[in-house]
Amino acid sequence: MNRTLIDIAVAMAAGLLLQSCGSARASEPHFFAPDPIGQNFVVVDGDTIQVCLLPSDESLRRGRLTERDFEEVAAELGVEVAAIKAVTEIEAGPSHNGFWSEGKPIINFDLNVYRTRAAKRKINLKKYAKSHSVIFNRPNTARYGSQQAAQQARLDAAMKIDSISAIEGTFWGMFQIGGFNYQRCGTKSHADFVHRMSRSERDQLELFARFIRNAGLLPALQKKDWRTFARGYNGPRYAARAYHTRLAKSYAKFKKKK
């Protein structure tokens, strides 16, 4: 944690201690530097007290989605938990994983979308065909060890050319939201979008919630109108992929488990 923030937190804690002791009787607190393992101490009226700082938002958000996470976001949206879980399963698979490695969200680098986004930014990708060939070839699982590691290699190479088109040409997290939708997810920048996608599954769930609100898809999910939701979420070819029928089947499964 930033030293200034620690000093402020310690001072606030000391102030609370003074209030609880009665400012008329308590002496001025004396601060000790953090010990070798980073614990902070303050001395009030001769008593040495360890100041425990709350864990950061970063650390609290690590880990898998819990049932409570689903329930809280579903309640905010006014939808059934089973409806959200259905989307999760179709997009992330039965494992419902949002990450393939620590800090590395599940991704799908889409070369066609990437080309389109790069063209809009006036980037000539032809001159990178040899120097950044990993981008334009199929994911090489034999070389990188897994499909996700191979996709990550493509994204990393694309980021070196232009980070914006690389982010926008990738679908992120357990809900596979395109980076070009970063504003609809309520994030202030491409970097903020990637940061939140890379922080936790709870963040990914909240970005999904904001996205369907801003994309006008919430009413369809509330009504379980799978065809309308599928068209808006998966695109005009949703029917060819049987996206709406798979959603309905997955929803029925989770509804039955409740």
C-alpha positions as semicolon CSV with decimal commas, in nm:
position;residue;x (nm);y (nm);z (nm)
1;M;0,000;0,000;0,000
2;N;0,117;0,356;-0,068
3;R;0,303;0,499;0,237
4;T;0,090;0,814;0,241
5;L;-0,226;0,606;0,253
6;I;-0,084;0,401;0,539
7;D;0,004;0,717;0,732
8;I;-0,349;0,851;0,680
9;A;-0,506;0,522;0,788
10;V;-0,286;0,503;1,098
11;A;-0,367;0,864;1,188
12;M;-0,738;0,798;1,150
13;A;-0,712;0,490;1,369
14;A;-0,522;0,689;1,629
15;G;-0,788;0,958;1,620
16;L;-1,057;0,701;1,688
17;L;-0,854;0,566;1,979
18;L;-0,822;0,915;2,122
19;Q;-1,195;0,968;2,093
20;S;-1,268;0,640;2,267
21;C;-1,028;0,724;2,550
22;G;-1,155;1,080;2,588
23;S;-0,943;1,354;2,435
24;A;-0,910;1,537;2,768
25;R;-0,730;1,241;2,929
26;A;-0,547;1,080;2,641
27;S;-0,195;1,188;2,555
28;E;-0,073;1,261;2,204
29;P;-0,020;0,930;2,018
30;H;0,332;0,826;1,915
31;F;0,384;0,634;1,590
32;F;0,626;0,350;1,538
33;A;0,764;0,264;1,197
34;P;0,630;-0,063;1,054
35;D;0,804;-0,375;1,181
36;P;0,989;-0,610;0,940
37;I;0,665;-0,777;0,828
38;G;0,487;-0,448;0,767
39;Q;0,264;-0,421;1,075
40;N;0,197;-0,068;1,200
41;F;0,185;0,032;1,567
42;V;0,069;0,335;1,760
43;V;0,128;0,417;2,128
44;V;-0,155;0,585;2,322
45;D;-0,115;0,652;2,696
46;G;0,173;0,408;2,713
47;D;-0,019;0,126;2,546
48;T;0,124;-0,018;2,225
49;I;-0,156;-0,104;1,985
50;Q;-0,124;-0,279;1,651
51;V;-0,313;-0,098;1,377
52;C;-0,479;-0,348;1,145
53;L;-0,562;-0,210;0,804
54;L;-0,849;-0,361;0,609
55;P;-0,752;-0,571;0,306
56;S;-0,756;-0,384;-0,022
57;D;-1,036;-0,409;-0,273
58;E;-0,787;-0,582;-0,503
59;S;-0,731;-0,872;-0,263
60;L;-1,097;-0,902;-0,161
61;R;-1,202;-0,960;-0,521
62;R;-0,974;-1,253;-0,593
63;G;-1,115;-1,602;-0,623
64;R;-1,405;-1,780;-0,788
65;L;-1,759;-1,648;-0,811
66;T;-1,974;-1,756;-0,519
67;E;-2,345;-1,820;-0,504
68;R;-2,377;-1,494;-0,314
69;D;-2,208;-1,308;-0,600
70;F;-2,465;-1,443;-0,843
71;E;-2,751;-1,364;-0,605
72;E;-2,638;-1,005;-0,542
73;V;-2,594;-0,915;-0,909
74;A;-2,913;-1,098;-1,009
75;A;-3,106;-0,899;-0,747
76;E;-2,961;-0,572;-0,877
77;L;-3,067;-0,660;-1,230
78;G;-3,403;-0,807;-1,137
79;V;-3,327;-1,136;-1,312
80;E;-3,311;-1,497;-1,200
81;V;-2,977;-1,643;-1,093
82;A;-3,045;-1,934;-1,330
83;A;-3,067;-1,690;-1,623
84;I;-2,722;-1,543;-1,550
85;K;-2,574;-1,888;-1,496
86;A;-2,712;-1,996;-1,833
87;V;-2,519;-1,717;-2,008
88;T;-2,211;-1,804;-1,802
89;E;-2,224;-2,167;-1,909
90;I;-2,275;-2,095;-2,279
91;E;-1,991;-1,842;-2,289
92;A;-1,741;-1,995;-2,043
93;G;-1,830;-2,363;-2,066
94;P;-1,924;-2,604;-1,786
95;S;-1,622;-2,505;-1,575
96;H;-1,746;-2,143;-1,557
97;N;-1,385;-2,027;-1,536
98;G;-1,313;-1,660;-1,591
99;F;-0,936;-1,709;-1,583
100;W;-0,692;-1,957;-1,733
101;S;-0,403;-1,838;-1,515
102;E;-0,353;-1,591;-1,231
103;G;-0,443;-1,246;-1,360
104;K;-0,505;-1,384;-1,709
105;P;-0,873;-1,380;-1,810
106;I;-1,013;-1,626;-2,060
107;I;-0,982;-1,460;-2,401
108;N;-1,070;-1,516;-2,763
109;F;-0,852;-1,312;-2,998
110;D;-1,068;-1,266;-3,309
111;L;-0,849;-1,197;-3,612
112;N;-1,136;-1,065;-3,826
113;V;-1,247;-0,818;-3,561
114;Y;-0,885;-0,720;-3,497
115;R;-0,829;-0,647;-3,867
116;T;-1,142;-0,430;-3,874
117;R;-1,042;-0,235;-3,564
118;A;-0,684;-0,189;-3,685
119;A;-0,809;-0,060;-4,021
120;K;-1,024;0,199;-3,844
121;R;-0,710;0,321;-3,670
122;K;-0,526;0,346;-4,005
123;I;-0,283;0,067;-3,915
124;N;-0,134;-0,127;-4,205
125;L;-0,111;-0,482;-4,076
126;K;0,053;-0,614;-4,395
127;K;0,393;-0,486;-4,290
128;Y;0,371;-0,695;-3,969
129;A;0,286;-1,023;-4,145
130;K;0,636;-1,169;-4,095
131;S;0,759;-0,992;-3,783
132;H;0,436;-1,066;-3,593
133;S;0,327;-1,384;-3,770
134;V;0,184;-1,536;-3,449
135;I;-0,107;-1,293;-3,480
136;F;-0,213;-1,411;-3,823
137;N;-0,164;-1,785;-3,776
138;R;-0,396;-2,026;-3,598
139;P;-0,333;-2,056;-3,221
140;N;-0,030;-2,285;-3,183
141;T;-0,119;-2,502;-2,885
142;A;0,176;-2,734;-2,943
143;R;0,417;-2,444;-2,905
144;Y;0,250;-2,260;-2,617
145;G;0,104;-2,551;-2,422
146;S;-0,266;-2,464;-2,427
147;Q;-0,529;-2,293;-2,638
148;Q;-0,546;-2,000;-2,398
149;A;-0,169;-1,956;-2,380
150;A;-0,161;-1,955;-2,760
151;Q;-0,439;-1,695;-2,775
152;Q;-0,252;-1,488;-2,518
153;A;0,058;-1,496;-2,739
154;R;-0,146;-1,357;-3,029
155;L;-0,291;-1,082;-2,809
156;D;0,051;-0,992;-2,666
157;A;0,196;-0,960;-3,015
158;A;-0,099;-0,747;-3,131
159;M;-0,061;-0,523;-2,827
160;K;0,294;-0,441;-2,937
161;I;0,157;-0,304;-3,266
162;D;-0,137;-0,111;-3,123
163;S;-0,296;-0,177;-2,786
164;I;-0,635;-0,025;-2,868
165;S;-0,709;-0,240;-3,173
166;A;-0,570;-0,546;-2,990
167;I;-0,802;-0,495;-2,693
168;E;-1,099;-0,423;-2,917
169;G;-1,024;-0,731;-3,129
170;T;-1,042;-0,962;-2,828
171;F;-1,336;-1,111;-2,640
172;W;-1,276;-1,112;-2,266
173;G;-1,366;-1,310;-1,956
174;M;-1,631;-1,562;-1,867
175;F;-1,895;-1,363;-2,055
176;Q;-1,678;-1,309;-2,365
177;I;-1,743;-0,938;-2,402
178;G;-1,567;-0,767;-2,692
179;G;-1,316;-0,502;-2,593
180;F;-1,488;-0,259;-2,831
181;N;-1,774;-0,259;-2,578
182;Y;-1,562;-0,114;-2,299
183;Q;-1,782;0,195;-2,268
184;R;-2,102;-0,009;-2,252
185;C;-1,940;-0,195;-1,963
186;G;-1,916;0,133;-1,774
187;T;-1,536;0,148;-1,778
188;K;-1,365;0,478;-1,841
189;S;-1,095;0,353;-2,075
190;H;-0,958;0,047;-2,253
191;A;-0,700;0,012;-1,977
192;D;-0,967;0,024;-1,706
193;F;-1,167;-0,243;-1,893
194;V;-0,867;-0,477;-1,913
195;H;-0,775;-0,411;-1,550
196;R;-1,120;-0,507;-1,426
197;M;-1,141;-0,809;-1,655
198;S;-0,803;-0,920;-1,518
199;R;-0,882;-0,857;-1,151
200;S;-1,159;-1,103;-1,060
201;E;-1,458;-1,303;-1,171
202;R;-1,679;-1,071;-0,966
203;D;-1,555;-0,782;-1,178
204;Q;-1,632;-0,980;-1,492
205;L;-1,985;-1,043;-1,364
206;E;-2,038;-0,675;-1,286
207;L;-1,908;-0,570;-1,629
208;F;-2,156;-0,814;-1,785
209;A;-2,437;-0,662;-1,578
210;R;-2,350;-0,310;-1,694
211;F;-2,313;-0,424;-2,051
212;I;-2,658;-0,581;-2,081
213;R;-2,812;-0,274;-1,917
214;N;-2,642;-0,033;-2,156
215;A;-2,696;-0,255;-2,459
216;G;-3,070;-0,272;-2,392
217;L;-3,065;-0,648;-2,334
218;L;-3,182;-0,650;-1,974
219;P;-3,558;-0,673;-2,049
220;A;-3,501;-0,979;-2,269
221;L;-3,299;-1,153;-1,995
222;Q;-3,562;-1,065;-1,735
223;K;-3,835;-1,218;-1,952
224;K;-3,618;-1,514;-2,058
225;D;-3,680;-1,409;-2,416
226;W;-3,385;-1,612;-2,535
227;R;-3,423;-1,536;-2,905
228;T;-3,412;-1,157;-2,852
229;F;-3,130;-1,183;-2,601
230;A;-2,931;-1,414;-2,828
231;R;-2,969;-1,181;-3,127
232;G;-2,836;-0,885;-2,928
233;Y;-2,565;-1,070;-2,740
234;N;-2,438;-1,317;-2,997
235;G;-2,514;-1,139;-3,325
236;P;-2,735;-1,199;-3,628
237;R;-2,605;-1,555;-3,681
238;Y;-2,721;-1,666;-3,336
239;A;-2,980;-1,907;-3,478
240;A;-2,722;-2,090;-3,689
241;R;-2,527;-2,148;-3,370
242;A;-2,845;-2,254;-3,184
243;Y;-2,744;-1,995;-2,925
244;H;-3,100;-1,923;-2,809
245;T;-3,196;-2,291;-2,772
246;R;-2,876;-2,368;-2,582
247;L;-2,949;-2,077;-2,348
248;A;-3,302;-2,203;-2,285
249;K;-3,176;-2,556;-2,216
250;S;-2,905;-2,432;-1,979
251;Y;-3,153;-2,208;-1,795
252;A;-3,393;-2,501;-1,747
253;K;-3,110;-2,707;-1,598
254;F;-3,009;-2,441;-1,344
255;K;-3,371;-2,362;-1,262
256;K;-3,430;-2,728;-1,182
257;K;-3,127;-2,740;-0,951
258;K;-3,257;-2,453;-0,739
